[in-house]
Amino acid sequence: DLNAQLKSINEKTEIAEMEVLHLQKRLQDQQALQQHFESLSLQWQQQTAISQPYFAEVALFATENNGMAFRRRVQQRIADQLLLQTNALLEKISGRYYLRKGHSEQGLALEIEDTYQANVRRLPKSLSGGESFIVSLALALGLSELANNGRSVESLFLDEGFGNLDAESLYTVISTLESLQTHGKTVGVISHVEAVQKRIKAQLQVVKKANGMGELRKAS
């Protein structure tokens, strides 16, 4: 009858409307995906344009002199990063000396820039014992952080190395180590030098027992 036909038409209309809504949603999703794809494609083109000169440079260096030029460039980049980290440490513990790259045809040459002497550059061998220790310590920490992908080295242990220093150099060295502690680093020192023992408050001593064995004790 007529009512049954009308009901059937209404049901089909509702189904058709739901299908339309579903198709509209799919169309919107497709349009969003298309926009995202176009955005990624544009970014890829931009990055390709930026990186293309570097790829060409790598290809050139990789084939020149069996790759020696490429290896030299990589070493230069690593050296630059090492000096950056070392000088950041020198800024904290000294504020006077900085490592700079010198001129050399045979490898990495280092020079010392002295900010107390009008930024004059000189050879590392001109440094005193205490000054050499400061620069060497910063360089060692810089190497450690570079090997750890930039993560800061929080603990440092030094085994001797103080016996040949004069009183002034020794004072500079201990002051430098104390400065490291104020910057959040834990510093351990192994030494027989009495002047070092007097400056360090927290101590562990190895005491020889009657049977010849050693015993670790906390110094009072």
C-alpha positions as CSV (number, residue, x, y, z in Angstrom):
1,D,0.0,0.0,0.0
2,L,0.9,3.7,-0.1
3,N,2.2,3.9,3.5
4,A,4.5,0.9,3.0
5,Q,5.9,2.5,-0.1
6,L,6.4,5.8,1.7
7,K,8.2,4.0,4.6
8,S,10.5,2.2,2.1
9,I,11.3,5.4,0.3
10,N,12.2,7.1,3.7
11,E,14.5,4.3,4.7
12,K,16.2,4.4,1.3
13,T,16.6,8.1,1.6
14,E,18.2,7.8,5.1
15,I,20.6,5.2,3.8
16,A,21.5,7.4,0.8
17,E,22.1,10.4,3.1
18,M,24.4,8.3,5.3
19,E,26.3,7.2,2.2
20,V,26.6,10.8,1.2
21,L,28.0,11.8,4.6
22,H,30.4,8.8,4.5
23,L,31.6,9.8,1.1
24,Q,32.0,13.4,2.2
25,K,34.1,12.3,5.1
26,R,36.3,10.2,2.9
27,L,36.7,13.1,0.5
28,Q,37.8,15.4,3.3
29,D,40.3,12.8,4.5
30,Q,41.7,12.4,1.0
31,Q,42.0,16.2,0.6
32,A,43.9,16.4,4.0
33,L,46.2,13.6,2.9
34,Q,46.8,15.4,-0.4
35,Q,47.7,18.6,1.3
36,H,50.0,16.7,3.7
37,F,51.7,15.0,0.8
38,E,52.1,18.3,-1.1
39,S,53.7,19.8,2.1
40,L,56.1,16.9,2.5
41,S,56.9,17.0,-1.2
42,L,57.8,20.7,-0.9
43,Q,59.9,20.1,2.1
44,W,61.7,17.3,0.3
45,Q,62.5,19.5,-2.6
46,Q,63.8,22.3,-0.4
47,Q,66.0,19.9,1.6
48,T,67.3,18.3,-1.6
49,A,68.2,21.8,-2.9
50,I,70.0,22.6,0.4
51,S,71.9,19.3,0.6
52,Q,72.8,18.9,-3.1
53,P,76.0,21.0,-2.8
54,Y,77.1,18.9,0.2
55,F,76.4,15.6,-1.7
56,A,78.5,17.0,-4.6
57,E,81.3,18.0,-2.2
58,V,81.3,14.5,-0.6
59,A,81.4,12.8,-4.0
60,L,84.3,15.0,-5.0
61,F,86.3,14.4,-1.8
62,A,85.5,10.7,-1.7
63,T,87.2,10.2,-5.1
64,E,90.1,12.6,-4.7
65,N,93.4,11.0,-3.7
66,N,91.6,7.8,-2.6
67,G,89.4,9.7,-0.2
68,M,92.2,11.5,1.6
69,A,90.5,14.9,1.1
70,F,87.2,13.7,2.5
71,R,88.9,12.2,5.6
72,R,90.8,15.4,6.1
73,R,87.6,17.4,6.0
74,V,85.9,15.1,8.5
75,Q,88.9,15.4,10.8
76,Q,88.7,19.2,10.5
77,R,85.0,19.1,11.5
78,I,85.8,16.9,14.5
79,A,88.7,19.1,15.5
80,D,86.4,22.2,15.3
81,Q,83.9,20.4,17.6
82,L,86.7,19.4,20.0
83,L,88.0,22.9,20.3
84,L,84.5,24.3,20.8
85,Q,83.9,22.0,23.8
86,T,87.4,22.4,25.1
87,N,87.2,26.2,25.0
88,A,83.8,26.1,26.7
89,L,85.5,24.2,29.6
90,L,88.5,26.6,29.6
91,E,86.1,29.5,29.9
92,K,84.7,27.9,33.1
93,I,87.9,26.8,34.8
94,S,90.3,29.5,33.6
95,G,88.8,32.4,31.6
96,R,92.3,33.2,30.3
97,Y,93.5,30.6,27.8
98,Y,91.8,29.3,24.7
99,L,92.9,26.7,22.1
100,R,93.0,27.8,18.5
101,K,93.9,26.0,15.3
102,G,97.3,27.0,14.0
103,H,98.7,26.7,10.4
104,S,100.1,23.3,9.5
105,E,100.3,21.2,6.3
106,Q,100.9,18.0,8.2
107,G,97.9,17.8,10.6
108,L,96.2,19.6,13.4
109,A,98.4,22.4,15.0
110,L,97.3,24.0,18.2
111,E,98.1,27.4,19.5
112,I,97.3,29.1,22.9
113,E,95.5,32.4,22.9
114,D,96.2,34.4,26.0
115,T,93.5,36.9,26.8
116,Y,95.7,38.5,29.5
117,Q,98.3,39.3,26.9
118,A,96.2,41.1,24.3
119,N,95.0,37.8,22.8
120,V,98.6,36.9,21.6
121,R,98.9,33.4,20.3
122,R,101.8,31.2,21.3
123,L,102.9,27.6,21.2
124,P,101.6,25.2,23.9
125,K,105.2,24.4,25.0
126,S,105.5,28.0,26.3
127,L,103.0,27.3,29.1
128,S,104.2,26.7,32.6
129,G,103.5,23.4,34.4
130,G,100.2,24.6,36.0
131,E,99.0,26.3,32.8
132,S,99.8,23.1,30.8
133,F,97.7,21.1,33.3
134,I,94.7,23.4,32.9
135,V,94.8,23.2,29.1
136,S,95.4,19.5,29.1
137,L,92.6,18.9,31.6
138,A,90.1,20.9,29.5
139,L,91.3,19.1,26.3
140,A,90.9,15.6,28.0
141,L,87.4,16.5,29.2
142,G,86.5,17.9,25.8
143,L,87.7,14.6,24.2
144,S,85.6,12.6,26.7
145,E,82.5,14.6,26.0
146,L,83.0,14.3,22.3
147,A,83.3,10.5,22.6
148,N,80.1,10.5,24.6
149,N,78.2,12.4,21.9
150,G,78.3,15.7,23.8
151,R,77.2,14.3,27.1
152,S,78.9,16.0,30.0
153,V,81.5,14.0,32.0
154,E,80.5,14.2,35.6
155,S,83.3,12.2,37.3
156,L,87.0,12.6,36.9
157,F,89.9,10.6,38.4
158,L,93.5,11.8,38.3
159,D,96.4,9.4,39.1
160,E,99.5,11.4,40.3
161,G,101.0,13.9,37.9
162,F,101.7,16.4,40.6
163,G,105.1,15.5,41.8
164,N,107.0,17.5,39.3
165,L,105.0,20.8,39.8
166,D,106.5,23.7,41.7
167,A,104.5,25.3,44.5
168,E,102.8,27.9,42.3
169,S,101.8,25.4,39.6
170,L,100.5,23.0,42.2
171,Y,98.4,25.8,43.7
172,T,97.0,26.5,40.2
173,V,96.2,22.9,39.6
174,I,94.4,22.3,42.9
175,S,92.4,25.5,42.4
176,T,91.4,24.3,39.0
177,L,90.2,21.0,40.4
178,E,88.2,22.8,43.1
179,S,86.7,25.0,40.4
180,L,85.5,21.8,38.6
181,Q,83.7,20.8,41.7
182,T,81.8,24.0,41.9
183,H,80.5,23.3,38.3
184,G,79.0,20.0,39.4
185,K,81.8,17.5,38.6
186,T,83.1,14.9,41.0
187,V,86.9,14.9,41.1
188,G,89.0,12.1,42.6
189,V,92.8,12.5,43.0
190,I,95.4,9.7,43.7
191,S,98.5,11.4,45.0
192,H,101.4,11.0,47.5
193,V,102.1,14.8,47.5
194,E,101.6,16.2,51.0
195,A,100.5,19.6,49.7
196,V,97.7,18.0,47.7
197,Q,96.6,16.0,50.7
198,K,96.3,19.2,52.8
199,R,94.1,20.9,50.2
200,I,91.6,18.0,49.8
201,K,89.2,17.5,52.7
202,A,87.5,14.3,51.9
203,Q,90.1,11.5,51.7
204,L,90.5,7.8,51.6
205,Q,93.9,6.5,52.6
206,V,95.6,3.1,51.8
207,V,97.3,2.0,55.0
208,K,99.8,-0.9,55.0
209,K,99.0,-3.6,57.6
210,A,101.4,-5.8,59.5
211,N,100.8,-8.7,57.1
212,G,101.9,-6.6,54.1
213,M,98.3,-6.2,52.8
214,G,96.7,-2.8,52.2
215,E,93.6,-1.5,54.0
216,L,91.4,1.4,52.8
217,R,90.5,3.9,55.5
218,K,88.6,7.1,55.6
219,A,90.9,9.9,56.8
220,S,89.9,11.7,59.9
